Amino acid sequence: MPKTQSELLAAAESLLPELKQRSQEIDDLRQLPDDLARRLSEFGFYHIIGPPQTGGHGQPTRVLCELVERLATANGSTAWCVFIGATSQLNAGSVAPSQRAAMSAPGTVISGVFAPSGTARFESRDGAAGYVVNGHWKWGSSSRNADWICGALREVDAAGDAVTTADAVTRVIFRPDDLEMPDNWHTSGLRGTGSGDYLAHDRWLPAERFGTGTRAGDLVDEPIYRFPLYATLSTPCGAIALGMARACVDEVIALAKEKTPQGSRRTLAQRPILHHDVASMDTKLRAARALLYESIDAVWHAIERREPTVEDRLSIRTANVHAMRTGVEVIDRMYSIVGGSSIWADSCLQRHFRDVHTASQHMMVADSVMELAGRVLLGLDDAAPGL
């Protein structure tokens, strides 16, 4: 049965103490421990926004953002893997019913990359329809734990030219043993996401593993498929930054009451500069969070009546970039203001500092988003498909 919003968020809350305790283990493994990845799936996190027709819980984008925001207060890598898994499950909307069923099985872990980094060429073998796949997908978060790994691609003909018909395939669903997965995820932040590359070399797969577009005809009216795709793929980034920033503010407040800086007789909590900075950063954080969720809610309700507009997409994407930038600013200030206490391995300040700066490099929160939004605001682009 589909899980409710309260059930999903309560499950996330119950995990927070364990995620904090296992954060070093997660970083050291450079992927999620498999037992943790399985429980995230059993809790329903990877299927949170998929509609019931694909085995999902049918929750709106806002609930996914709230979920990963909470998880991120304890561990950014875990939140990131849930974000990627949940959005990747949307690929089930375009594949054959048998493949949908396999991807929705209890305990199933899903990952994927939406950038079209491969090709598929039609070829029948032993009377069965299928495609030969070649590709190199980067930033494959959660793929080291996944049962099913999605990859966006382009269909090509025998000459290697792009197939442009409406039924051209645009995505494939892999099993891990279909792929080469080099051990190349060695990073400063988000270490536990296992976001390494995966490659396919002349791999033939049956047609049921391939899909066109993002949704089949029976899903055309489902809100999650009408909501702007790039908004769904991007807003969890900002929510994760907000969650990590909130944890850092809370950490500084707790630490300031106990720490007496060297050479001082007063605790850090008695310093006026800390009073100012904590209040300022808290205010910025609350404002950025309000704007992000207000934008998500406004568009979600609007699509009940009409198709999303370029203004809808602009409002969400810019609010999301603002959330990420605010998260970085808040974490940077909290990291600095407590001095040397922030550098130790058991401090969430150093981990969130590393993780948020890695997350901020994601293409969905890049400067190019604001440049494109500015073109729309100046009347230079009335379509902006990249938003």
N, C-alpha and C positions, 0 to 999 in steps of 0.2 A: 504494500500500500504506500502511496506517496506520503512522504513525511512533511509535517507542517513547519512553518517558519520557526515557531518556538522550540520544537523538537531539535531542529538542526542547530540553532544557536545555543541551546542548552548543551548539546553534545560538544560543541566547540569549547564552551566554557569549562566543561569537565576535563578537557585535555590540557588546559593551560599549565597546571603545575608540572605535569609530565614533560611537556615541551620545553619548559624552562630548564628542567633538570637534565634533559637529554640534548641540549643545544650543542654542547661540545662534541658529543658523539655524532650528531648529525653533520657538523662541520668536518670532523675527521674522516667520516665515510665518504664525503663528497656526494652523497645522495641520501634519501630518507632510508632509515632502517626498514627492511621489508615488512616487519610486523606492524610498524606504524603506518606505512602506506596502505596495508590491507585494512586496518581499522578505520582509516579515513574513508575508504570506500564503503565499509560496512555501515558507518554512520550516515552514508548517503551523500557525502560531500561532492564526489565526482559526478553525481547525477542530479545535482541540486536544481539546475535551470533547464535541463532537458524536459520536454513535455511528456506526459504519460505514454503517448504512442511510441516513444523511443525508450521507455523504461525509466524516465526521469521523474522528478518530484514537482516539476511545473512551477518552480518559484521564480519571481521576477529578478531582474538584474540587481536590483537594490539588495536583495537578501544575500546573493553571492558576495556583494561588496561588504556587507555587514559581517558576514561569516569570515572572510579572509582578513578583514580589519581586526577582528578579535583574535584570530590565530596569530596574526603578526605581532601583537603585543608581546607574545611569548617567543615566537620564532618565525623570522621572515621567510626562511627557506620552505618551511612547511606550508605557510600561507601561499607562497608562490606556486608550489606544486599543485595545491588545490585549485588555484586560479587557472592554471594551464589545463589540468585534467577536466575541470568543469566546462570550460569553453571548448575543449577538444571533443567532448561528448556530443556537442551540437552537430558534428559530422555524421552522427547516426541518422540524422534526418534525411540524408540524401542517398543512403545505400539500401540494399535489398533487405526485406524483412528478416531473413535468417541472420544477416550480419548485425542488424539492430538488436536482435535477441541475444546474440553472443556478447555484444558490448554492454548490455544492461544486466548481465548476470551478477548476483550478489558477490561482493568482494572484488569485483573487476576494477583494475587500475587502468586509466586511459591517459594518453598524452598526445601531443601533436604540435605541428608547426603549420601556420596558415600561409606563410610565404611560399609562393609557387616555385619550388626549387628542384623540380624533377619533370620528367616526360613519361608519357605512356603511349605505346604503339599497339594497336589492336592486332591480335594474333590468336587463331583457334588452334588448340592442341587436342588431339584424340577426340575431336568432335565437340570440345568444350570451348566456349567463348572466354576470352581473357585478354590481358594486356601484358606487354613486356615493359618493365619499369626500370628507369635509370634516374638517379638523383642523388643530391647531397644536401641534406637539411641540417642547418646549424641552429644552435640554441634550443636543443631538444629537451627542455625541462621535464623532469619526472619520467623520462623515457627509460631510465635504468630500472625502474620499478614496474613498468607498464606491461599489461597483457596485450593491449592493442595500441598501436602507435600510428597516428594519422599524418599524412603528408599531402600538402597541396601541390598540384602539378598542372601541366598542359598536355593535352593530347596532340600527338603528331602523326603524320601519315608515314608511309614507307620511305618517302624521300626526306623525312625529317622536318617537313613544313607543318605549321600549326593547323589543326583542325578547328574551324570556327563555327561549325553547326551548333544548334541549340542543345543537342544531346551529347556534345563532346564532354568527356570526363574531365573533372577538375580536382579530384581528390582520391586517395587510396588509403586503405586501412591495412597496416602491416601487423604481422606477428613479430616478436623480437628476433626469431631465428631467420626471418626473411632479410635481415639487415646486417651490415657491418657497423659496429659501434665502437670506434676508437676511444681509448681512455684519455681524453684531451680536455677535461674540465678541471683546470687548476687556476683558481681565481682569488681575488681579495675578498669579495663578498658574495652572498647567496651561494656559498660553497655547497650547501647541502641539497641543492636543487638537482644535481646530476645533469646539468644542461649541456651535455656534450653533443657532438655531431652524430648523425646516422646516415648511412649510405646504402643505396641499392644498385647492384650491377647486373644488368640483363636479367632481372628477376621476373619470371612469369607468374601471374596471379589470376585466379578466376574472376569473372566479371562481377560477381556479387560483392567483391571487395572494393568496387569503384563506385563513385557517385558523381552526379552533376549538380552544380550550384551548391546551395546549402540546405535545401529543403525539398521534399517530395510534395506532390499535390495534396496529400491528406494533411499536410502541416502548414498550408499556405496562410491560414488565418490564425495560427498560434502566435501569441504576442511576442514570444522570445525570438521568433523568426521575422517578425515585422519590425522589432526594435532595431535601430541602426547597428549593423554588425561591428563596425569599428568601435562603437561605444561599448558594446559588450566585451570586446577584446581589450579595451584600454582601461575602463574605469576601475577594475580591480587593482591595477598598478597604483593609482592614487590612493585607494582605500588602504592598501598595504603600507604605503608610506605614512599615512595618517595613524595607523595602528602602532607602528614602530615609534613614531614621534610621541604619541601619547604615553607609551611605556617609558620613554626617556624623561619626559617631564615628571612623571610619577616617581621615577628612580631618583631624580635630583631632589625632589621634595623630601623623600625619605632619607636620603644620604645627608642632606644639608642639616638635618636636625641632630645628626650624630657626629659629623666631621668638624673638627677644629683645625683649621689650616695651620701649617707650621709657622711659628712666630707670632701667632695670634692667641688671644684669650677668649675670643668669642667664636661660637659655632658659625659655620657657613650660613646658617639660616638667619643670623642676626645682621648680615651684611645688606645694606640698602641696594647695592647693585644687583644682588641676587633677587631681591624682592621685585625690582623693576623687570629684570629679564624673564623671570618665571611668569609674571603676570602678562608681559607682552607676548611671549611665545604661546602661552595658553590661549590668549585671545585670538592670535593669528590662526592657531590650530582649529579652534572652534569655528571661526569664520570660514576657513577653507572647507571644513567638513560640511558645514551647513550648505554652502554653495554647491558642492559636489552632489549631495543627496537631493537637494532641491531641484537641480537640473535633471537628474535621473528620473525623479518622480514626475516632473512636468512632462517629459517626453513620453514616459510610459503611459500616462493617462491620455496624452494626446493621440497616441496611435490607436486607441480604441475607436476614434472617430475618423482618422485620416492617415495618409501615408506621412512618414517623417519628412520634414523639410530640411533644407541646408542650414537654416537657422537653428533647428533642433540639434543637428549634428554639431554645429559650432558651439552651442551652449554647453554641451556635455564635454566635448574634447578640450575646450579651453579651461573649463572648471577642473578637469582631471589633471591637466598640466600644472595648473595652479596648486592643486592638492599635492602633487609630487614635489614641486619646488618649495612649498611651505614645509612639507615634511623634512626635506633636506636642511632648510634653514633652521628649523626648530632643533633637529638632532645635532647639527653642527654647534649651535649655541649651548645646548645642554652638555655636550661632550667637552666643550672648552671650559665652561664655567666652574666645573668641579675639580679642575686640575688633574693631577696624576692619578686620581682614583678611577678615571675613566678608561685607563689603558689595560687593566688587568683582564685576564682571560675569563674570569667569572663575572665580569661586569656586562650587563646588557647594553651599556652605552657604547662600548667598542664594537660589539657585534652589530647593533643597529646602525652605527656609523658606517661600517663597511658595507652592510647589506643595502642601505638606502642609496649609497653612492653607486653601487652596481645597478640597482633597480632603475635609477634615474637615467641610465644610458639606453634604456629600451626605446625602440623607434616610436612607440605609441605616445611617448612623452617628450619627444625631441623638439628642438627649436622650430623645425620645419612645420610642426602642427600650428604654432602661433603665427608663423609667416603666412600659411595658407588661410588661417582665420582672418588675418589682417587684410588679405586680398578680398575676401568676401565682404568684410565691413566697409572697405573702400570702393565696393562696386566693381571690382576688377575680375571677379569670378563668381558666377551665379550657380555653378554646379558643384565644384569642389569635391570630386569623388574621393579624394584622399582623406576627407574628414570623416 
